[in-house]
Structure formats: C-alpha cells, structure tokens
C-alpha cells in the first residue's frame, strides 16, 4: 500500500471503513473522498496488523515508563523529555509528559 494524496489540496488521504467490504479514501482537510479498492493496512484512529487483524496502536504512550502521578488525569506513568540547555549557564529543561493525556510538567532544580 502506498500513501495517496488529495488531488485538490495535496494532503494525505485516510482510508475509512464504510461496510465490511467497502472502504473510501477521505481527505480530512477539504472533505474530498473516493472509493478505495482492496483492504487498507492503516485505517483512521488505529493500525491493524495485516495477518492477524490485531490492533497495534494504543491510547497510552509506550515511552511512558517513569512512575509519576499526573495532576490532570491521575495516570501513574510519564515520559521523561530532556530538552537540553539554551544557554551555557542554565540547567537542562526536563519535562514529565503524561502517558495518557499528554499533559506536561516541568521538573528541575530551582535557582533563587
């Protein structure tokens, strides 16, 4: 399967399921759609394994391994993101990004 683009606005056409056997390719930007022949591997909001039909994509972030309770949604795992330094006399900017809702919290040393 190759990526196909909208002839009107050049955005990616996303396959959507109409019925068990029918699919359409639809542009989410301008609304252009056309009939799709075959069965797509990638569909809107999920990725399906070609042979088993199993969902691969999850709602949670797979890189969220650090134990930290989110202040917004209460999820207990976060991803650590090190943004580096902007000036030579600053500490690194480190963020904890929630694995479920994506809310970020800045952590680091406080300088007075």
N, C-alpha and C positions, 0 to 999 in steps of 0.2 A: 504494500500500500504506500502510495506517495502522498505528500501533502499537496492539497489543491487549494487554489486561491480564487477569491471572488473576482469575476471579470469587471465588476463595477467599481469597487473600492480597493482591491488588492489585499484584503485581509484574509485570514485563514478560514476555510470552510470547515465547519464542525459537523460530523455525522450525528444525526438524531434518529431514534427508532420510532417509526410510525405504527407498525404492527410487527408480528413475528417474522415476517419475510421482507418487509419493506423498510427502507431507510431513505432519508433525504440528507443532502449536504446543505447546511444553512449558515449564512454569514450573520454573526451576532452584532455587527456594526450597522449594516444597511438593510438587513432583512431578506436579501436575495437567497433563493433556495432552488435546488434542482434535485431530481431523482438520482439516487446513488445505486449503482449496480454492484452486487456482491455483498459481503458481510464485513463491516469495518472492524479493525482491531482496537482502535481508540474511539470511544464514544464520549458524549458530553457527561461531565462530572464523574467519570470512572474509567479505568483501564481494565480491559478484560484479557486474560491470558488466552492465547489463540487455541490451545489444545484442550485445556480443562474447563474453560469458562469461569474461572475463579477471579474474584476481584483482587486487584493488587494494591490499589490506592486506598489509603485510609484517611480519616478526618484528622488524625493526630500526626504531629511532626515526628519523623523517625529519628531525627538528630537530637531530640529532647531526651537526654539521659541524666541530667543533673537534678537531684532531688531538691525542689523548691516549690512551695505552695503559691499559686497565682493569687494575687489580691483581687483580681476581677472575677474569675470563674471558679477558683478553688482547685484547679487541676494540679497534680503534685509533681510534674516533671517539666523541666525547662531546658532550652538550648542555650549554651554559652556562646556569645559572639564577641570576639575581641576586635574592636575597630582600630586598634593601633594608636599612635600618637599623632597629634597635629603640629606640635612644637616640641623642641628638644627638651624643654624643662617641664613637660607635663607627664602625668601618669597615663597609662593605657586607658582607653574608654572601653569598659566591659559591660555588655548588656546581657540580661537573662530574658530570653523570649519564651513565652508560654507555649507548650507543645500542642495545646488545643485551640485557644482563641487568638494567639499571636501577640498578646499584649506584652510590651517590653518594659523592663525595669533596669535602671542604671545602677551599677554597683561599683565600688572602688573606694579608695582612700579619700577621706575628706581633709582638705587642707584649709587651715584657718588663716 
